[in-house]
Amino acid sequence: MKKFRIRYILLIILFCVLAFNDGNRTLCRRFFEQRKLQRDIVSAKHQNELLKRRIYYLENEPSYIERMVRNELNVLSPGEIEYRFTVKNDS
């Protein structure tokens, strides 16, 4: 029973030293900050690859430019008919 008490007391002391130590808290905070920054770097690399691909298509594919203009600016070419559908709400 005495060994159990000593271990329990040592465990509590160790926890208090680790939990209330400024250096340890700073280390944990920096660890989580580093993980967030690593995720941000991966996201930025992915976004960079998408933008590189888009630039390539813009420079080399004329049909891509036309498709972008149609999608983003809602432009119709001469002679095209635009169809619009309305949805009735039966409330």
N, C-alpha and C positions, 0 to 999 in steps of 0.2 A: 504494500500500500504506500510505503514511504517513497519508493522509486517512482511510482505513478505520480505522486504529488510533485516531486522534484522535476520530473519531465514536464508536467503541466505548467509549473511555474516558469521553467526555462522557455517553454514554447510561448507563453504570454510575454515574457521579457523580450524574446526575439521578435515577436510580432510588433511590439511597441517600438522597438529600436528601428525596425524597417519601416513601419507606418509613419512614424513621426520624425523621421530623418529627412531634412530638406533635400539633401543630395539624392536620396533614393526616389523621392517624389518627383524631382526634376528629371531624373533618369527615365522614369516611367512616362512622364509627360512628353519628353523628347522622343521616346520610342513610338508613341502613338502619332506624334506629329510627323515623324519620318515615314511611317506607314501611309499616312494620308498624302504626303508629298510624292511618294512612290506611285500611288494610284493616280495622282494628278499627272505625273510624267507619262505613265502608260496611256492615259486618256489623251494627252496632248500629242503623243506619237501617233496614235490612231487617227486623230483629227488631221494631223499633218499628212498622213498617207492619203486620206480621202481628198484633201485639197490638192495634193500633187497629181492625183489621178484626174481630178476635175480640170486642172490647168492643162494637163496633157490633152484631154479631149477637146478643150476649148481651142487649143492651138492646131490640132490635127483633124478634127471631125466637124465639118460645117453643119451636119445634121444635128449635132449636139447643141450647137448655139441656137438653132431654130427651135429645138425641143425645149431648151431652157426659157427662151423668150415666150413660147406658148404657155408653159406651165407657170412661170413666175409673174408674167405681165398680162396673161389672159388675152393674147393677141390672136386674131384670126387672119388667115391668109385670104386674098381676094377670091371670091366665089364660094367660100365655105359657108355653111349654114350652122348656126349655133342652136342647139336644142336645150331648152330649160324645162325642168320638171318641177312641179309644185307638189308638196305633200300636204294632204288634208289631215288635220287633227280632229278626230271624232271624240272630243271630250265634252 
